[in-house]
């Protein structure tokens, strides 16, 4: 049985970058959710989903949830990629959301990118509307995700991708593979 499958669902490329970095560090197969045949889950003992965070959800989790019966007995990890800095309250909320869909799945997090020029019309429009509403608020009351969004207003395109963010996940995977 192959050790690790890294599945990725990436809209703008940051999740794909993290998935590539992970596949380089851990002996694994790498596949996009849209091209992966769920029958092939049987080949793996560990499944890692790398997906972007959109409106508090992680892309690709619904794919795993849909095929949950095929995942019984497997180690499942989700590496969420978002524009916000890691925030304990938000990560706890996301872990709760994940546990409702995939009980026992471990959550990991890394910062991604924010570039409105790369976004589709709908995403760009929604982000601009959100920024306008955030600019009306007292900066001291803003949550970390809101401050990060406004940071892009000043800096333009931002890339926070960092391969070191994968270290906690790599440690867990290496420990799992050594058992």
N, C-alpha and C positions, 0 to 999 in steps of 0.2 A: 504494500500500500504506500503510495506517495505520501510524503510527510505533510506538506503545507500547500494549500491553494490560496493565492492572493487574488481576490476578485476586486475589480475596480469599477466604479460608476462615477465618471468625471464629466462635468459640463464645460469647465473652462481650463482644465489642465493641471491644476494644483494636486488634485487627488491622484491623477495618473502619475505625476512626478513622484509623490510619496510611494505609490505602489511599485514603481520601478526601483526606487532606492531600497525598499524593503526586499524585493525579489533579488537584488544584488547581495544583500546581507545574509539572507536566510535561503537555504536551498529550497526552492519552491517553483510552482508553476504560476504563471500570471495570465489572467483572462479578464475580459470585459464582461459585465453581467449580460449585456445585450447579445453577446455571441456564445455564451456558455450554455451547454446542454446540462440541465439538472441531473440527468442520469449519471453524469460523471462525478457527482459528489461522492459516490461509493469508493472512489479511488483515493480519497484523502481522509486523514485523521484530524487535521486542523484546517479550519477555514478562517481566513482573514478578509473582511470586507473593508475596502478603503473607499469612502464616499464623502461628498461635499455636504455641508450643513446648509439647509435651505429652510428658513422659517422654523427653526428649531427641530427639524427632522433631518435624518441622514439618508442621503440618496443610496439606494440599493438594499436598505433594510427590508423593504416590502418584498423584494425578490427572494431574500432568505426566508422571510416569514411564509411566503407562498409555498416554499419547498421544505418547510420545517421538518416534515416527516422523514425526509432523506438525511437530515442533520443529526438525528438521535445518536447520542454517544460520541459526538465529535466536539472538540474544543472550538468554540466560536469566539472570535474577537472582531470588534468594529473599531476602525481607526477613522474618526471623524475629522474632516478638514474644514475649518471655518476661518473667516476673516478676523474674528475677535480673538483677543488674548484669552488664555485659559482663565476661567472664572469658576470658582468652586460651586457657587450656587447654580450657575448655568449647567455645569457638568453634572451635578447631582440631578437636576431636572431632566437632562438628556439621558442619564443612566436609568432613571425611572421610566421614561418614555420607551427606552430600549428594552427594559425588562418586561414591559407589558407585551412586547412583540416577540422577543426572543429571550425567555428566561435563561439565566446563567451566562449570557453573553457578556464578555468583558469590554469595557469602553476605554478607548485611548483617544488622544486629541493632539492635533498639530495645526498651527496657523497656516493659512493658505495665501491667496492673492486677492487683491481687489483692484479691478481695472474696468471702469465703466466702458471704455472703448471696445473691450472684448465681449461685453454683455449683449444679449439680444435686446430688442426694443422693450419688451415687457419688463425684464429684470432691471434694465437701466432706468426706465420710467418709475418703477416702484422704489428703487433705491433713491432716486432724486427726490421723490415725494417724501420719503422717510427722512432724508437729510434736512429738508426744509422744515419739517415738524420738529426735529431735534434741535435745530438752530434757535428755535423759539424758547427752549428750556434753559434753565439754570445749569451751566456746565458742571457745577459741583454735585448735582443730583443725578447725573447720567451714569448708567451702568457701563462696564468696560466695553461691551459690544458697540454701544452708541458712541463712546469716545473714539473707538477704532474707526468707525464709519466716518466720523467727522475729521479724523486725521487724514483720510484720503481726500477730503475737500481741500486741504492745505497742500498735501504732498503730491496729489495726482495719483497715478497708478502706484500701488504698494505690493511688494512681494515679501512675505514673511516666511516663506517655506524654509525649513531648516531640517536637514537630515537627522540632527541630534534629537529631534522630537520623537523619533522612532525608537530610541533606546529603551524606554520602559516596555514597549511591546516586544522588541527583540529579546530582551531578558526573559520575559515570560515564555516566548516561543522556544528559546534555547533550553530553558528548564523543562518545559513540556517534552521536548524531543529527547532529553537525557533520561527521562523516567522510564 
